[in-house]
Amino acid sequence: MIGLAGLAIILVAGCATTTTEYITTPLQIPDRPTLPTVVADDLQCLGNQTYEDMVARDAMLQAHIKRLEAIILTTKSDSGEIR
């Protein structure tokens, strides 16, 4: 009895499957903010290690921005249409 009920549940469940379709929407690359300029005189009070850390931090942020822009560009084809 239980075997027959289990078989019936499996057969009915097989009919209730749905297909999920993912649609890529076009993403716009946001404008980069205008960053304030820093003059060399303002950085003289920093130690060498702090200055190197700041330069490394800025380089990592720029690399991250480029990676994010590349990801956004993958949502578009060469003609600018959605892929």
N, C-alpha and C positions, 0 to 999 in steps of 0.2 A: 504494500500500500504506500509506504513512504517513498519507495523507489519510483513509483509511478507519479506521485505528486512532485517529486524533485525534477523528474524529466519534464513534466508539464511546465514547471516554473522556468526551467532553462529555455524551453521552446518559446514561451511567451516573452521572456526577457530578450531573446534574440531579435524579436520583431520591434522592440522599443529603442533600438540604437539610433543615435543621431549623429550626424556628421558636423564637425566643427570646422568652419572656414574662417581663416584669419585674413583680414584685409589690411594691407599696408596703406597708411595715409601719408600724404606728402608732408614732410617736416621742413620747416624753414630754419635756416641757420640764423640765429639771432646776431644782431650787430654786436661787435666787441665794444666794451666800454672804453672810453677815453681815460687812460690812466694818468695820474699826475706825474710830472717829471720830477726827478730828484737830482739836485745839483751835487757835484762832488764835495763841495764844502760842507754840506749837511751830513756827509758820511764819514768825515774825518774823526768823529768822536767814537766810531765803532771800532771794536777790536778786529784783528784779521779774521779770526774764526767766525765771528758774527757776520762780517761782510761776506765771507765765503758761503756761509749758511744761507744768507739772503739771496745771493746769486744762484745757488743751487735750487732754492725754493722757487724763485721766479722761472728758472728753466724747467722745473718739473710741472709748474702750472701751465706754461706755454705748451709743453708736450701733451699734457692732458687735454687742453683745448683743441689741439690738432686731432687727437684721437676721437674726441666727441664730434668734431666737424666731419671726420671721415665716416663715422657711424651714420650721421644724418644724411650724408651724401649717398650712402648705399640704399636709401629709400627712394632714390630717383634714378631714372635711366639717363642715358647720355643726352636724350632730347628734352630732359627736364620733366618727363612724365613719371607717374608712379610705377614702380616695379611690381 
